[in-house]
Amino acid sequence: MNSPACAPRRAALLTGRHPSRNGAEANHATPRSELRKVPSHLQQLGCTVVAVGKISHYEHTSDYGLEHLAHAGTHKHAAIPATLRYLAGCDGNRRSASSSGRTGVT
């Protein structure tokens, strides 16, 4: 997925579509909301989907359907232990939003 700007490239990775097909052609743009994102496909297969560090700009990280995001907007090493603690609380199955204490971005 070629894109010279970071936000369109991230949107391409998380949608599986080139920026010209996902609507995120300009930097800092978000993909079209009606597109199903890769985390949704993985969750349907029973995977717990988490991210560590910066995956998008501004507050549209929640649009990607991640179950847990540690230290969004930064590339701090502290994000790794935070995510490992979250995963340690999983019992091998995806945790529901109500049982995970999901509050969005941490």
N, C-alpha and C positions, 0 to 999 in steps of 0.2 A: 504494500500500500504506500505509494509515493505521495508525500506531502512535505513541502519545505518548512511548514509551521507546526509547532508542537501540538496545539489543540486539535487541529484536523487529523493529525496522525493518531492521537490517542482515541479520538472518536472512531476512526477507522478500525483500530484494533478492537474496540469494545462493541462495534456493531457488525464487523465483518464486511463492511461496505466501504468502497472508495469515497472520499469526501464529496465528490460530485454526485454520489448516489445517496449519501446519508444526510445531506443538508448542512454539513459543518465545513464549508469550504474556507470561510474566513477564520483567521486566528481568533480565539476566544468565542467562537460560535458553538452552539450545541447541535447534536444531531436531531433529526425530526423525532418528536416524542412518540409517534405511532410505530416507530421501528422497534422490533424486539432486539434486545441487547444480548450479548454473549453470556453474561452472568445468568440471565433467565434460562437459557438453554442448559447451562451447567446445573442450575438448581433443579430443573426438571429431571435431571439424571441422578439427583440425590447428593450433589456436591455442596459443600459449604463454600461460599464465595467471599473471600476477604481481599483487601488490598492494603498495601503498606506504602505510605508516601503519597506524593502528588500524582494524581491520575487525571485531573481536570482543573480548569480554572474556575474561580468564583464558587458559588454554592450549588452548582448543578451536578456535583458528584452523586447525590442521591438519585438522580435520574437514571443511573446505570444499574440500579437494583442490587448493590452490594449488601451483604449481610453485616459486614463490619469493615470499618475503615479507620486505620490508626495513623495519626499524625498527617492528615491531609495538608497539602500545600508545602510540605517540607520533605527533606531527605535526611531525616535524623535517624541515627542508629537506634534510638529509644523506641522507634516504631516496631522494630522486630520483636523484642520481648513482649511488648503490649499485644501484638497479634498472636504470639505463641501462647500467652495467658488466655486469650479469648478461645483459641482452638483447643486448649487443654480442658476447657469447660464443656466442649462438645463431646457427646457420647458415641461418636462414630456416625451419627445421623445429623441431618440439618436441624438446627434449633429453630423453633418458631420465633417470630418477633416477640411474642409475649413471654416466652421462657428465656429468651436470650438477654432481656433487658435492653434491647436495641433502642438506641436513642439517636442513631444517625452517626454523624462524624464525631470522633473522639480526638 
